[in-house]
């Protein structure tokens, strides 16, 4: 069995193939449960601590489901992105 989780609701290799064939984009708005984009977005991006993009490429599933042990990543690093 192959696990595949990518932006654009891709959940399998066949989903990925279809996604590519249809020339789709996985770009979308920031999910509200990730962070408050309103606190970090400025169209000009002219202030410290803000960005000038209001979206990105997000996996819609709970990222806590990531199997860090499979990839040899300890819990601390998987949790805090060290």
OpenMM code with the backbone's topology and positions (N, CA, C; nanometers):
from openmm import Vec3, app, unit

residues = "UNK UNK UNK UNK UNK UNK UNK UNK UNK UNK UNK UNK UNK UNK UNK UNK UNK UNK UNK UNK UNK UNK UNK UNK UNK UNK UNK UNK UNK UNK UNK UNK UNK UNK UNK UNK UNK UNK UNK UNK UNK UNK UNK UNK UNK UNK UNK UNK UNK UNK UNK UNK UNK UNK UNK UNK UNK UNK UNK UNK UNK UNK UNK UNK UNK UNK UNK UNK UNK UNK UNK UNK UNK UNK UNK UNK UNK UNK UNK UNK UNK UNK".split()
positions = [
    Vec3(0.0837, -0.1183, 0.0000),
    Vec3(0.0000, 0.0000, 0.0000),
    Vec3(0.0880, 0.1243, 0.0000),
    Vec3(0.0508, 0.2208, -0.0790),
    Vec3(0.1263, 0.3444, -0.0909),
    Vec3(0.0471, 0.4578, -0.0288),
    Vec3(0.1121, 0.5291, 0.0625),
    Vec3(0.0484, 0.6468, 0.1214),
    Vec3(0.0885, 0.7687, 0.0400),
    Vec3(-0.0070, 0.8508, 0.0128),
    Vec3(0.0177, 0.9684, -0.0690),
    Vec3(-0.0775, 1.0785, -0.0229),
    Vec3(-0.0241, 1.1835, 0.0324),
    Vec3(-0.1055, 1.2968, 0.0762),
    Vec3(-0.0394, 1.4232, 0.0243),
    Vec3(-0.1063, 1.4893, -0.0672),
    Vec3(-0.0507, 1.6094, -0.1284),
    Vec3(-0.1565, 1.7184, -0.1359),
    Vec3(-0.1150, 1.8438, -0.1493),
    Vec3(-0.2120, 1.9511, -0.1684),
    Vec3(-0.2999, 1.9231, -0.2903),
    Vec3(-0.4210, 1.9740, -0.2861),
    Vec3(-0.5147, 1.9514, -0.3956),
    Vec3(-0.5987, 1.8269, -0.3754),
    Vec3(-0.6055, 1.7794, -0.2511),
    Vec3(-0.6820, 1.6596, -0.2153),
    Vec3(-0.6318, 1.5339, -0.2854),
    Vec3(-0.5030, 1.5269, -0.3134),
    Vec3(-0.4425, 1.4082, -0.3721),
    Vec3(-0.4150, 1.3087, -0.2602),
    Vec3(-0.4708, 1.1875, -0.2727),
    Vec3(-0.4573, 1.0877, -0.1676),
    Vec3(-0.4047, 0.9536, -0.2183),
    Vec3(-0.3715, 0.9469, -0.3448),
    Vec3(-0.3196, 0.8217, -0.4001),
    Vec3(-0.2398, 0.8530, -0.5261),
    Vec3(-0.1571, 0.7584, -0.5709),
    Vec3(-0.0852, 0.7806, -0.6962),
    Vec3(-0.1793, 0.8033, -0.8152),
    Vec3(-0.2928, 0.7350, -0.8174),
    Vec3(-0.3872, 0.7575, -0.9282),
    Vec3(-0.4513, 0.8963, -0.9181),
    Vec3(-0.4769, 0.9436, -0.7953),
    Vec3(-0.5251, 1.0820, -0.7779),
    Vec3(-0.4219, 1.1809, -0.8309),
    Vec3(-0.2952, 1.1553, -0.8014),
    Vec3(-0.1880, 1.2440, -0.8469),
    Vec3(-0.1834, 1.2457, -0.9995),
    Vec3(-0.1923, 1.1284, -1.0604),
    Vec3(-0.1890, 1.1216, -1.2055),
    Vec3(-0.3046, 1.2020, -1.2660),
    Vec3(-0.4243, 1.1837, -1.2122),
    Vec3(-0.5415, 1.2566, -1.2614),
    Vec3(-0.5242, 1.4069, -1.2417),
    Vec3(-0.4712, 1.4441, -1.1269),
    Vec3(-0.4450, 1.5845, -1.0935),
    Vec3(-0.3520, 1.6472, -1.1977),
    Vec3(-0.2459, 1.5740, -1.2315),
    Vec3(-0.1499, 1.6241, -1.3292),
    Vec3(-0.2089, 1.6290, -1.4699),
    Vec3(-0.2844, 1.5286, -1.5051),
    Vec3(-0.3461, 1.5249, -1.6381),
    Vec3(-0.4447, 1.6403, -1.6575),
    Vec3(-0.5128, 1.6773, -1.5494),
    Vec3(-0.6097, 1.7871, -1.5565),
    Vec3(-0.5451, 1.9240, -1.5361),
    Vec3(-0.4132, 1.9239, -1.5168),
    Vec3(-0.3346, 2.0469, -1.4993),
    Vec3(-0.3915, 2.1354, -1.3891),
    Vec3(-0.4241, 2.0717, -1.2768),
    Vec3(-0.4794, 2.1441, -1.1624),
    Vec3(-0.3688, 2.2077, -1.0800),
    Vec3(-0.4077, 2.2932, -0.9885),
    Vec3(-0.3154, 2.3535, -0.8927),
    Vec3(-0.3606, 2.3168, -0.7518),
    Vec3(-0.2667, 2.2874, -0.6661),
    Vec3(-0.2972, 2.2562, -0.5270),
    Vec3(-0.2981, 2.3791, -0.4385),
    Vec3(-0.2817, 2.4955, -0.4971),
    Vec3(-0.2777, 2.6185, -0.4188),
    Vec3(-0.4174, 2.6533, -0.3683),
    Vec3(-0.4223, 2.7003, -0.2440),
    Vec3(-0.5495, 2.7394, -0.1860),
    Vec3(-0.5301, 2.8312, -0.0672),
    Vec3(-0.6386, 2.8710, -0.0045),
    Vec3(-0.6292, 2.9599, 0.1120),
    Vec3(-0.5709, 2.8866, 0.2327),
    Vec3(-0.5211, 2.9633, 0.3273),
    Vec3(-0.4685, 2.9063, 0.4517),
    Vec3(-0.5853, 2.8498, 0.5319),
    Vec3(-0.5802, 2.7217, 0.5693),
    Vec3(-0.6873, 2.6662, 0.6525),
    Vec3(-0.6923, 2.7386, 0.7875),
    Vec3(-0.8111, 2.7744, 0.8343),
    Vec3(-0.8237, 2.8496, 0.9601),
    Vec3(-0.7612, 2.7787, 1.0801),
    Vec3(-0.7528, 2.6456, 1.0757),
    Vec3(-0.6963, 2.5738, 1.1901),
    Vec3(-0.5434, 2.5711, 1.1889),
    Vec3(-0.4799, 2.6247, 1.0861),
    Vec3(-0.3337, 2.6296, 1.0810),
    Vec3(-0.2805, 2.7539, 1.1506),
    Vec3(-0.3249, 2.8691, 1.1045),
    Vec3(-0.2895, 2.9960, 1.1688),
    Vec3(-0.3811, 3.1051, 1.1158),
    Vec3(-0.3845, 3.2148, 1.1864),
    Vec3(-0.4706, 3.3267, 1.1491),
    Vec3(-0.4005, 3.4113, 1.0433),
    Vec3(-0.4372, 3.3913, 0.9183),
    Vec3(-0.3717, 3.4628, 0.8086),
    Vec3(-0.3902, 3.6135, 0.8216),
    Vec3(-0.5006, 3.6573, 0.8795),
    Vec3(-0.5249, 3.8011, 0.8928),
    Vec3(-0.4192, 3.8690, 0.9786),
    Vec3(-0.3576, 3.7929, 1.0682),
    Vec3(-0.2547, 3.8497, 1.1547),
    Vec3(-0.1173, 3.8563, 1.0906),
    Vec3(-0.1008, 3.7913, 0.9732),
    Vec3(0.0316, 3.7844, 0.9116),
    Vec3(0.0342, 3.8279, 0.7653),
    Vec3(-0.0786, 3.8748, 0.7134),
    Vec3(-0.0859, 3.9102, 0.5721),
    Vec3(-0.0958, 4.0606, 0.5517),
    Vec3(-0.0152, 4.1100, 0.4593),
    Vec3(-0.0239, 4.2484, 0.4128),
    Vec3(0.0013, 4.2444, 0.2622),
    Vec3(-0.0884, 4.2984, 0.1818),
    Vec3(-0.0715, 4.2911, 0.0364),
    Vec3(0.0642, 4.3418, -0.0127),
    Vec3(0.1168, 4.4410, 0.0548),
    Vec3(0.2460, 4.4961, 0.0137),
    Vec3(0.3631, 4.4193, 0.0746),
    Vec3(0.3399, 4.3510, 0.1870),
    Vec3(0.4479, 4.2800, 0.2533),
    Vec3(0.5585, 4.3723, 0.2989),
    Vec3(0.5219, 4.4953, 0.3334),
    Vec3(0.6202, 4.5985, 0.3640),
    Vec3(0.6504, 4.6144, 0.5123),
    Vec3(0.5953, 4.5256, 0.5951),
    Vec3(0.6216, 4.5339, 0.7383),
    Vec3(0.6934, 4.4078, 0.7837),
    Vec3(0.7690, 4.4205, 0.8890),
    Vec3(0.8384, 4.3059, 0.9445),
    Vec3(0.7376, 4.2074, 1.0033),
    Vec3(0.7582, 4.0799, 0.9787),
    Vec3(0.6722, 3.9770, 1.0366),
    Vec3(0.5462, 3.9467, 0.9579),
    Vec3(0.5322, 4.0034, 0.8388),
    Vec3(0.4144, 3.9752, 0.7567),
    Vec3(0.4588, 3.9182, 0.6217),
    Vec3(0.3628, 3.8612, 0.5511),
    Vec3(0.3906, 3.8096, 0.4175),
    Vec3(0.2911, 3.8684, 0.3191),
    Vec3(0.3273, 3.8668, 0.1928),
    Vec3(0.2397, 3.9254, 0.0918),
    Vec3(0.1662, 3.8185, 0.0099),
    Vec3(0.1529, 3.7006, 0.0642),
    Vec3(0.0735, 3.5940, 0.0031),
    Vec3(-0.0291, 3.5471, 0.1052),
    Vec3(-0.1510, 3.5225, 0.0601),
    Vec3(-0.2563, 3.4836, 0.1549),
    Vec3(-0.3004, 3.3388, 0.1378),
    Vec3(-0.2138, 3.2576, 0.0814),
    Vec3(-0.2462, 3.1162, 0.0625),
    Vec3(-0.1197, 3.0348, 0.0482),
    Vec3(-0.1364, 2.9129, 0.0045),
    Vec3(-0.0222, 2.8256, -0.0126),
    Vec3(-0.0680, 2.6872, -0.0560),
    Vec3(0.0149, 2.5905, -0.0305),
    Vec3(-0.0117, 2.4522, -0.0679),
    Vec3(-0.0257, 2.3707, 0.0603),
    Vec3(-0.1484, 2.3424, 0.0985),
    Vec3(-0.1767, 2.2794, 0.2264),
    Vec3(-0.2424, 2.1438, 0.2080),
    Vec3(-0.2036, 2.0513, 0.2918),
    Vec3(-0.2707, 1.9223, 0.2991),
    Vec3(-0.3912, 1.9420, 0.3890),
    Vec3(-0.5063, 1.8996, 0.3435),
    Vec3(-0.6306, 1.9263, 0.4176),
    Vec3(-0.6542, 1.8305, 0.5333),
    Vec3(-0.5741, 1.7285, 0.5439),
    Vec3(-0.5918, 1.6330, 0.6527),
    Vec3(-0.5176, 1.6809, 0.7770),
    Vec3(-0.5495, 1.6186, 0.8877),
    Vec3(-0.4840, 1.6518, 1.0143),
    Vec3(-0.3362, 1.6134, 1.0049),
    Vec3(-0.2484, 1.7129, 1.0077),
    Vec3(-0.1052, 1.6861, 0.9929),
    Vec3(-0.0485, 1.6057, 1.1094),
    Vec3(-0.1245, 1.5950, 1.2179),
    Vec3(-0.0790, 1.5133, 1.3310),
    Vec3(-0.0850, 1.3645, 1.2990),
    Vec3(-0.1459, 1.3284, 1.1863),
    Vec3(-0.1521, 1.1889, 1.1446),
    Vec3(-0.0217, 1.1425, 1.0777),
    Vec3(0.0728, 1.2344, 1.0573),
    Vec3(0.2011, 1.2034, 0.9939),
    Vec3(0.2742, 1.0963, 1.0737),
    Vec3(0.3213, 0.9930, 1.0068),
    Vec3(0.3912, 0.8818, 1.0714),
    Vec3(0.5409, 0.9111, 1.0733),
    Vec3(0.5816, 0.9942, 1.1690),
    Vec3(0.7210, 1.0365, 1.1759),
    Vec3(0.8178, 0.9210, 1.1998),
    Vec3(0.7774, 0.8188, 1.2727),
    Vec3(0.8663, 0.7057, 1.2998),
    Vec3(0.9039, 0.6327, 1.1715),
    Vec3(0.8112, 0.6227, 1.0779),
    Vec3(0.8383, 0.5573, 0.9506),
    Vec3(0.9550, 0.6245, 0.8781),
    Vec3(0.9643, 0.7564, 0.8902),
    Vec3(1.0689, 0.8328, 0.8231),
    Vec3(1.1915, 0.8560, 0.9128),
    Vec3(1.1927, 0.7976, 1.0320),
    Vec3(1.3063, 0.8119, 1.1222),
    Vec3(1.3166, 0.9499, 1.1846),
    Vec3(1.2040, 1.0180, 1.2002),
    Vec3(1.2019, 1.1515, 1.2593),
    Vec3(1.1442, 1.1400, 1.4006),
    Vec3(1.2175, 1.1910, 1.4999),
    Vec3(1.1686, 1.1781, 1.6371),
    Vec3(1.0478, 1.2690, 1.6612),
    Vec3(0.9759, 1.2408, 1.7677),
    Vec3(0.8519, 1.3141, 1.7972),
    Vec3(0.8757, 1.4635, 1.8144),
    Vec3(0.9830, 1.5008, 1.8813),
    Vec3(1.0107, 1.6428, 1.9042),
    Vec3(1.0274, 1.7169, 1.7717),
    Vec3(1.1116, 1.6634, 1.6837),
    Vec3(1.1359, 1.7300, 1.5563),
    Vec3(1.0105, 1.7341, 1.4692),
    Vec3(0.9313, 1.6273, 1.4716),
    Vec3(0.8082, 1.6243, 1.3920),
    Vec3(0.7070, 1.7258, 1.4448),
    Vec3(0.7057, 1.7457, 1.5749),
    Vec3(0.6109, 1.8384, 1.6356),
    Vec3(0.6496, 1.9842, 1.6157),
    Vec3(0.7786, 2.0122, 1.6306),
    Vec3(0.8229, 2.1516, 1.6295),
    Vec3(0.9014, 2.1905, 1.5061),
    Vec3(0.9202, 2.1018, 1.4101),
    Vec3(0.9854, 2.1347, 1.2839),
    Vec3(1.1312, 2.1739, 1.2968),
    Vec3(1.2015, 2.1098, 1.3848),
    Vec3(1.3434, 2.1413, 1.4048),
    Vec3(1.4292, 2.0813, 1.2955),
] * unit.nanometer
topology = app.Topology()
chain = topology.addChain("A")
for resn in residues:
    res = topology.addResidue(resn, chain)
    for name in ("N", "CA", "C"):
        topology.addAtom(name, app.Element.getBySymbol(name[0]), res)
